[in-house]
Amino acid sequence: MTLNKFLSAKLEEMQKKNARFSMRALAQKAGISPGRLNEIFHERRPLSDHYSNKISYGLNLTQEEQAVLSGFVSVRAKRMTSQKILEEQEMRMVTSWEPYAILNLMKTDDFDSSTPWMAKRLALSEEKIDECLQLLESLKIIKKKNDRWLRVPEQFTTTTDIPRSVIVEGHAANLRKTTEVLYSVPPTKRNFTTITMPINVEKFEEAKQVITQFRRKLCLLLEDGPKTQVYNLSIQLYPLTDVSESQSETQGS
């Protein structure tokens, strides 16, 4: 199957649900110019990871379909956005919130490369800032040019076999920061919401996809225009009821 046939088929599926969902509507939802989207659709422009993610959001693709679309990313585009595989020791650092905060601080309009400035903006010690900078530089995620730190235009990812303890450690670090923010940041500058609901567990995977789509849409919204602050979005969806009994019933059926 060609890229054109795959995208056309997905667009037709969307149009069956909503006859008004045109190519222009897709472009608007995905945040891509109609001309650029048309070039990608007709394979006159190579598909990159950047546009693959935007089109996946626009077409509400499942994770499996996203993987198929990613398979059409051109070799040249893959080289331009080469992904770096991180070792477990590096993951223990990068899965914490501080390096990601520094990377996104670099995208703010008033970014200053000095360690004291970054430490003050993120309420971290200068030692912690330097530690994160050294790690990010060693991974070639950032580089220094004319005494200014710059992000390297590449993406990085983790392997699918990261030890569970490392992932849990990263989530725990984010939760600790969330608790700190809850007590230290006024409500006008944060948004904490909670809802408790009875659920149909058969729709849990679909719910996770909805959350993924929401995250992408919110990111596109908030990164549009002047960028002056670095925010973190955390969404938790977990059972309050004891699932052990239902799991044993499923295993025994």
C-alpha positions in Angstrom: 0.0 0.0 0.0 1.3 3.5 -0.9 1.2 6.5 1.4 -1.5 8.1 -0.8 -3.8 5.0 -0.6 -3.4 4.8 3.1 -4.1 8.4 3.8 -7.0 8.5 1.3 -8.6 5.5 3.0 -8.3 7.0 6.4 -9.7 10.3 5.1 -12.7 8.5 3.6 -13.3 6.8 6.9 -13.5 10.2 8.6 -15.8 11.5 5.9 -18.2 8.6 6.4 -18.6 9.8 10.0 -18.7 13.4 9.0 -19.4 14.3 5.4 -18.1 17.9 6.0 -14.6 16.6 7.0 -12.7 17.7 3.9 -9.0 17.9 3.2 -9.0 21.5 4.3 -10.7 20.5 7.5 -8.0 17.9 8.1 -5.3 20.5 7.5 -6.9 22.9 9.9 -7.3 20.2 12.6 -3.7 18.9 12.1 -2.2 22.4 12.0 -0.7 22.0 8.5 -1.2 24.3 5.6 -3.6 22.9 2.9 -0.9 23.1 0.3 1.7 21.2 2.4 -0.9 18.5 3.3 -1.8 18.1 -0.4 1.8 17.6 -1.3 2.3 15.0 1.4 -1.0 13.2 0.4 0.2 13.0 -3.2 3.8 12.1 -2.2 5.3 15.2 -3.8 6.9 16.0 -0.4 8.5 13.3 1.8 6.7 12.5 5.0 8.6 13.4 8.2 8.1 12.4 11.8 6.8 15.9 12.5 4.0 15.8 9.9 3.3 12.1 10.7 2.4 13.1 14.2 0.2 16.0 13.1 -1.6 13.9 10.5 -2.1 11.1 13.1 -3.8 13.6 15.3 -5.9 15.0 12.5 -7.1 11.5 11.4 -7.6 10.2 14.9 -5.4 7.2 14.1 -5.0 4.3 16.5 -1.6 3.4 17.8 -1.4 0.6 15.2 -2.4 3.0 12.4 0.2 5.5 13.7 2.8 2.8 13.4 1.8 2.1 9.8 2.0 5.8 9.0 5.4 6.1 10.6 6.5 3.4 8.3 6.1 5.8 5.4 8.5 8.3 6.8 11.2 8.8 4.2 14.8 7.6 4.9 16.0 11.2 4.4 13.5 12.5 6.9 14.5 9.8 9.4 18.1 10.9 9.1 17.1 14.5 9.7 15.2 13.5 12.8 17.3 10.6 13.9 16.2 9.1 17.2 18.6 8.5 20.0 18.3 5.3 22.1 19.2 6.0 25.7 20.9 3.6 28.1 19.3 2.7 31.4 21.7 5.0 33.4 20.8 7.9 31.1 17.1 7.0 31.4 17.3 7.4 35.2 18.1 11.0 34.6 16.0 11.8 31.5 12.8 10.3 32.9 12.9 12.9 35.6 11.2 16.3 35.0 14.3 18.6 35.2 16.0 17.8 31.8 12.7 18.1 30.0 12.0 21.4 31.7 15.4 22.7 30.6 14.8 21.6 27.0 11.5 23.5 26.9 12.9 26.5 28.7 15.2 26.8 25.7 12.2 27.3 23.6 10.9 30.3 25.6 11.3 33.8 24.0 13.5 35.2 26.8 15.8 32.2 27.3 19.1 33.0 28.9 21.9 30.3 28.7 23.4 31.2 32.0 23.2 28.6 34.7 22.0 31.1 37.4 19.2 32.3 35.2 18.0 28.7 34.5 18.3 27.8 38.2 16.2 30.7 39.2 13.5 30.1 36.6 13.1 26.4 37.5 13.8 26.8 41.3 16.7 24.3 41.1 20.2 24.5 42.3 22.9 25.5 39.9 24.6 22.1 40.5 21.4 20.4 39.3 21.2 22.6 36.2 24.9 21.9 35.3 24.3 18.1 35.9 21.3 18.1 33.5 23.2 20.2 30.9 26.1 17.9 30.9 23.9 14.9 30.4 21.9 16.5 27.6 25.1 17.6 25.9 26.7 14.2 26.2 23.6 12.8 24.5 23.9 15.4 21.7 20.4 16.7 22.5 21.9 20.2 23.1 25.0 22.0 22.0 26.8 25.2 22.9 27.5 27.8 20.3 28.8 31.3 21.0 28.2 30.7 24.7 24.6 30.0 24.1 22.9 26.6 24.6 20.9 25.4 21.6 18.6 22.4 21.1 19.8 20.0 18.4 16.9 19.4 15.9 16.7 15.7 16.6 14.3 13.5 18.4 15.1 10.8 21.0 13.2 7.9 22.3 13.6 5.1 24.7 13.7 1.4 24.0 10.6 -0.7 24.6 12.5 -2.8 27.2 13.2 -0.2 29.8 13.1 -1.8 33.2 9.8 -1.1 35.0 11.7 0.3 38.0 13.1 3.1 35.9 9.7 4.0 34.4 8.1 4.0 37.9 10.9 6.2 39.2 10.3 8.7 36.4 6.5 8.8 37.2 7.2 9.2 40.9 9.5 12.2 40.2 6.7 13.9 38.3 4.2 13.1 41.0 6.5 14.6 43.7 6.8 17.8 41.6 3.0 17.8 41.1 2.5 17.7 44.9 5.0 20.5 45.4 3.2 22.7 42.8 -0.2 22.0 44.4 1.0 23.7 47.6 3.3 26.4 46.2 1.6 27.7 43.0 -1.7 29.8 43.2 -4.8 28.4 41.6 -4.8 31.2 39.0 -1.6 29.7 37.5 -2.4 26.0 37.7 -5.4 23.7 36.9 -5.9 20.6 39.0 -9.2 18.7 38.3 -10.4 15.3 39.4 -13.4 13.2 38.4 -14.5 9.9 39.8 -16.6 7.6 37.6 -17.8 4.1 37.1 -16.4 2.8 33.9 -16.7 0.1 31.2 -13.3 -1.5 31.4 -13.7 -2.8 27.8 -13.3 0.9 26.7 -10.1 1.5 28.6 -7.8 1.2 25.6 -10.0 3.6 23.7 -9.9 6.0 26.6 -6.1 6.0 26.5 -6.2 6.9 22.8 -8.6 9.8 23.6 -6.1 11.0 26.2 -3.3 10.8 23.7 -5.3 12.8 21.1 -6.1 15.4 23.8 -2.5 15.8 24.8 -1.5 16.5 21.1 -4.3 18.9 20.6 -3.4 20.8 23.8 0.3 20.9 22.9 -0.5 22.4 19.4 -2.8 25.0 21.1 -0.4 26.1 23.8 2.8 26.2 21.7 1.2 28.6 19.3 2.4 32.2 19.8 4.9 33.7 22.3 6.3 31.1 24.7 7.2 32.6 28.1 6.7 29.8 30.7 7.3 26.0 30.9 4.3 23.9 32.0 3.9 20.2 32.7 0.7 18.3 31.9 0.0 15.1 33.9 -3.2 13.0 33.4 -3.9 10.2 35.7 -6.6 7.5 35.1 -6.5 4.6 37.5 -8.9 2.3 39.4 -10.1 3.1 42.9 -11.8 -0.3 43.1 -9.9 -3.5 43.7 -9.2 -5.0 40.3 -7.6 -8.2 41.6 -10.9 -10.1 41.7 -11.9 -9.2 38.2 -8.5 -10.0 36.9 -8.7 -13.5 38.5 -12.1 -14.0 37.0 -10.8 -13.0 33.6 -7.9 -15.4 33.8 -10.1 -18.2 34.9 -12.7 -17.7 32.2 
